[in-house]
């Protein structure tokens, strides 16, 4: 199964509120890519875009202060829906 097919499967199964967040994030990344492409003399190839995506993620992470990331619980990524929306915790 290709990445695109996996994404489509996940999108079809996701609740609407999550799709809104994913769409906003995707459009943000797309805008950042287009801005960087306009700044550089040659546009990035498909192979160059993955490292560029990771660089954008690093920049976003660096913008977060220690105060913003410090209070997160150790199981935050596993139980994101619990902490954001009150869903039951996932125990593993």
N, C-alpha and C positions, 0 to 999 in steps of 0.2 A: 504494500500500500504506500503510495507516495505521500509526501508531507502535505500536499494540497488536499488530497483525499482525507487524510487524518484531520486536518483543520476543518474541512467541511463537516465531517462526522461530529466533531466536538461542537461546532457552531450549532448544528441541528439539535444537539442535546442540551445546550446551555440555556439557562433562564434569561429572560429579556434584560434584566438589570445588568447582568454580566456582559451581555453583548454590547450594551451601551458603553461600558468601560473599555472593552477590547477595541471597539471602533474608535473611540477617542484616542487611545494609545497608538493604534495603527496610523491614524491620520497625522498625529503628532510626529511619529517617526518618518512618515512619508514627506512631511513638510521639511523636517530637518535634513533629510537626504537631498531634497531638491535645492535647499538653500546652500548646502555644501557643494553640490554639483555646480551651482551657478558661480560659487567663489573660486573653484579650482579650474585651471585651464582646460583640463580634459575630464569628461564625466567618468565616474567609476564604472568598471565592468561589473558583471554579476559576481565574479569572484572577489572583487574588492569590497562589495557591499556588506558582506558578513563581518569583516573586521570593523567597518565603519559603524555598523549597528552596535557592536560590542563597545566601541569607543563612546557612542552616545550613551549607552547604559552606564559606562564608567563615569562619564561626566555628570549624569543625573545622580549617581550614587555619591559622588564627591560633593555635590551641592547640599546633600543632607548633612546636617550637623550631628554630632554625637548625641546631643540632647534628643533629637528626633528619633534616633535609632536605638538608643539605650534602653528605654522601657519596654521594648518588645519582648513578649514571652518566648521561651525557647521553642515552643511548638507552634509559633505564629504561622509559618508557611503551611504546615499540615492542617491547621485549624483556622485558616483565614476566614472562611465563611462564618465560623463561630464568633470570631472577634469582631467582624464587620456587621454581620446580619443576625447574629443570635442563633444560628443553626446548632444542632447538637455537635459536641466535640467528637473528632475522629480519634479513636484509641487504636494504637498499633503496637 
